[in-house]
Amino acid sequence: MDLYPAIDIRHGRVVRLSQGEATRQTVYGDDPVAVAERFAEQGAEWIHLVDLDRAFGDGENLALVRRIVARAGWRVKIQLGGGLRSPELVQAGLEQGVSRVVIGTAAALDPSLVPAVLAAEGADRIVVGIDAREGQVAIRGWTETSNLTAEALARRVTADGVRTIVYTDVARDGMLAGPDLEGARRLQHGGAAVIASGGVAGIGDIRAARDAGLAGVIVGRALYEGRFGLVEALEAAAAVPPGR
């Protein structure tokens, strides 16, 4: 299983939000580039990078993304999300040199977008982010909830050809309550690989995600607050589950 340390960028700083709320922000650093370099040096194969300013419609950090790719991208693959809601923005994100991009709100609101970007960029470079609040898809930086269920959206985009989904239970994100592994497994039944995000509190959560057969898990607050080290987390993710 792959492990994705997260770097959420807002106003140029490394932050984490509780349940995605902009007013419940904790700052963990002023230098996202240095954080990315540290993750790469410690052996990360992926970094999950989120441009919160673009997600909230409050600017963008593409210049900073380019710096991260230049300094760390030769050692680690970067997955970029946050406000990529049109083919042009998807292309602009990929042009920064990241390995793949995550489409969230637009995948829910515009059924034509995912097939279009898959045709233009290829399935290996496109991930759909499904963020759910009580089973319903949350959109626009989690500030609104749609009438679409997470499972319905997963079925639709998988049928379109999407191979990888990032699933977040909004209520758990940044709360150290454990990820919604059952919800992630339900989405994986459709055939796409699913990366669980939100709520990881300890190494046991990483092992549980691995044992559940998920493709990956994203870690944020617990890593920044020293509940475990990145090397330890990578080892837990890579270990062979019992009976396999």
VOGU-3710 file (C-alpha; in Angstrom, 3 decimals, decimal comma):
1> mdlypaidir> 0,000/0,000/0,000  1,201/3,506/-0,787  1,476/6,144/1,917  0,941/9,811/1,036  2,177/12,461/3,471  0,043/15,539/2,881  1,074/19,141/2,394  -1,900/21,503/2,428  -0,925/25,021/1,342  -2,827/28,145/2,290
11> hgrvvrlsqg> -1,427/31,644/1,866  1,991/30,078/1,261  2,085/28,147/4,538  1,680/24,500/5,527  -1,643/24,120/7,320  -4,207/21,567/8,384  -7,911/22,279/8,674  -10,340/20,558/11,028  -13,221/19,052/9,031  -12,224/21,279/6,126
21> eatrqtvygd> -13,341/24,483/7,832  -11,246/27,508/6,894  -11,779/29,063/10,316  -10,358/25,988/12,099  -6,809/26,141/10,809  -3,529/25,093/12,384  -0,274/26,293/10,836  2,559/23,755/10,833  5,195/25,641/8,880  6,073/28,569/6,669
31> dpvavaerfa> 8,113/26,646/4,077  6,209/23,975/2,104  9,266/23,394/-0,085  11,383/22,405/2,920  8,628/20,079/4,144  8,474/18,382/0,738  12,255/17,984/0,682  12,172/16,439/4,154  9,493/13,948/3,147  11,516/12,994/0,066
41> eqgaewihlv> 14,702/12,571/2,098  12,858/10,289/4,529  11,841/7,939/1,749  8,356/9,015/0,673  7,426/7,833/-2,802  4,420/10,168/-3,049  3,373/13,533/-1,640  -0,273/14,593/-1,605  -0,212/18,353/-2,263  -3,347/20,495/-1,907
51> dldrafgdge> -3,731/24,124/-2,977  -6,348/25,298/-0,473  -6,373/28,837/-1,819  -7,521/27,606/-5,215  -10,018/25,222/-3,574  -11,573/28,147/-1,688  -11,440/30,473/-4,699  -8,939/32,704/-2,903  -5,932/32,764/-5,234  -3,516/29,992/-6,160
61> nlalvrriva> -0,059/28,632/-5,346  1,148/27,307/-8,699  4,496/29,110/-8,421  5,046/27,389/-5,093  4,028/24,050/-6,618  6,660/24,575/-9,323  9,308/25,190/-6,649  8,332/22,020/-4,821  8,546/20,005/-8,036  11,922/21,540/-8,870
71> ragwrvkiql> 13,400/20,790/-5,449  11,775/17,455/-4,604  10,067/16,164/-7,732  13,099/14,253/-8,935  12,932/12,055/-5,810  9,200/11,818/-5,121  5,996/11,727/-7,154  3,530/14,527/-6,454  -0,251/14,310/-6,523  -1,843/17,774/-6,746
81> ggglrspelv> -5,394/18,734/-5,825  -7,384/21,829/-5,012  -9,774/23,722/-7,272  -8,888/22,048/-10,578  -12,356/22,492/-12,065  -11,853/22,774/-15,823  -9,764/21,086/-18,534  -7,598/24,213/-18,677  -6,895/24,177/-14,939  -6,181/20,443/-15,025
91> qagleqgvsr> -3,702/21,024/-17,833  -2,140/23,949/-15,975  -1,726/21,777/-12,876  -0,034/19,005/-14,824  2,231/21,529/-16,551  3,806/22,294/-13,162  5,486/18,879/-13,405  3,364/16,868/-10,975  2,723/13,183/-11,611  -1,044/13,417/-11,448
101> vvigtaaald> -3,867/15,718/-10,410  -6,984/15,249/-8,308  -10,350/16,504/-9,571  -12,986/16,953/-6,887  -15,901/19,380/-7,157  -15,951/19,446/-10,957  -16,205/15,663/-11,184  -19,431/15,851/-9,193  -20,942/18,886/-10,944  -19,879/18,354/-14,562
111> pslvpavlaa> -20,273/14,753/-15,815  -18,538/15,673/-19,080  -15,284/16,818/-17,465  -13,809/13,502/-16,366  -14,149/11,774/-19,775  -12,665/14,860/-21,444  -9,569/15,061/-19,257  -9,059/11,297/-19,347  -9,017/11,472/-23,141  -6,637/14,433/-23,115
121> egadrivvgi> -4,237/13,428/-20,340  -4,591/9,667/-19,818  -5,939/7,676/-16,871  -2,556/7,464/-15,139  -2,529/11,232/-14,594  -6,088/11,768/-13,377  -7,476/10,975/-9,927  -10,991/11,776/-8,730  -11,373/13,050/-5,198  -14,650/12,043/-3,534
131> daregqvair> -15,207/13,952/-0,305  -18,283/12,909/1,622  -20,322/14,294/4,473  -22,787/11,687/5,831  -22,536/9,828/2,545  -23,227/12,853/0,318  -20,546/14,441/-1,849  -19,118/17,680/-0,444  -18,095/20,305/-3,005  -16,436/23,718/-3,416
141> gwtetsnlta> -13,808/23,280/-0,739  -16,336/21,330/1,364  -18,439/24,453/1,845  -21,500/22,835/0,207  -23,049/19,367/0,029  -24,527/18,004/-3,207  -27,422/15,581/-3,670  -25,055/12,997/-5,146  -23,901/10,083/-2,997  -20,258/9,097/-2,811
151> ealarrvtad> -21,012/5,616/-4,115  -22,986/6,932/-7,091  -20,149/9,273/-8,063  -17,608/6,463/-7,694  -19,643/4,238/-10,001  -19,957/6,999/-12,585  -16,307/7,989/-12,754  -15,111/4,378/-12,672  -17,353/3,684/-15,664  -15,725/6,696/-17,343
161> gvrtivytdv> -12,334/5,010/-16,951  -10,956/6,489/-13,722  -8,536/4,086/-12,055  -7,819/5,876/-8,774  -10,094/7,613/-6,254  -9,142/9,588/-3,145  -11,917/9,203/-0,583  -12,276/11,562/2,372  -14,852/11,475/5,136  -15,084/15,205/5,841
171> ardgmlagpd> -16,248/14,704/9,433  -13,056/12,805/10,238  -10,552/15,015/8,423  -8,085/16,585/10,822  -9,912/15,085/13,799  -7,644/12,076/14,571  -10,759/9,874/14,714  -9,546/7,149/12,361  -10,288/6,946/8,617  -13,582/5,659/7,222
181> legarrlqhg> -12,205/2,368/5,945  -15,597/0,784/5,393  -16,680/3,694/3,220  -13,435/3,471/1,268  -13,883/-0,265/0,725  -17,402/0,257/-0,603  -16,073/2,648/-3,237  -13,329/0,187/-4,158  -15,950/-2,457/-5,027  -16,554/-0,549/-8,240
191> gaaviasggv> -13,111/-1,491/-9,534  -11,025/1,645/-8,938  -8,123/1,748/-6,513  -9,081/3,810/-3,456  -6,823/5,980/-1,297  -8,314/6,752/2,124  -7,897/10,229/3,571  -8,958/11,903/6,785  -8,667/10,877/10,405  -5,445/8,867/10,623
201> agigdiraar> -4,333/9,097/14,254  -1,726/6,386/14,671  0,225/3,574/13,083  -2,669/1,215/13,782  -4,847/3,178/11,363  -2,240/2,756/8,636  -2,038/-0,979/9,261  -5,834/-1,211/9,225  -6,013/0,564/5,853  -3,354/-1,775/4,509
211> daglagvivg> -5,140/-4,851/5,840  -8,423/-3,609/4,341  -6,844/-3,920/0,899  -6,869/-0,223/0,075  -4,460/1,221/-2,454  -3,176/3,954/-0,184  -3,692/6,221/2,790  -3,049/9,947/3,229  -1,579/11,171/6,515  -1,525/14,735/7,764
221> ralyegrfgl> -2,081/16,067/11,262  -0,851/12,956/13,087  2,422/13,151/11,189  2,901/16,869/11,851  2,133/16,457/15,540  4,641/13,653/15,987  2,240/10,811/16,745  4,482/8,720/14,501  7,409/9,309/12,167  7,258/9,129/8,393
231> vealeaaaav> 9,758/6,253/8,220  7,661/4,223/10,674  4,503/5,007/8,700  6,106/3,980/5,406  7,208/0,687/6,937  3,699/-0,008/8,243  2,147/0,730/4,858  4,592/-1,506/3,014  4,410/-4,505/5,345  2,674/-7,642/4,097
241> ppgr> -0,749/-8,086/5,754  -1,289/-11,288/7,772  -2,325/-14,255/5,654  -1,066/-12,841/2,369
//
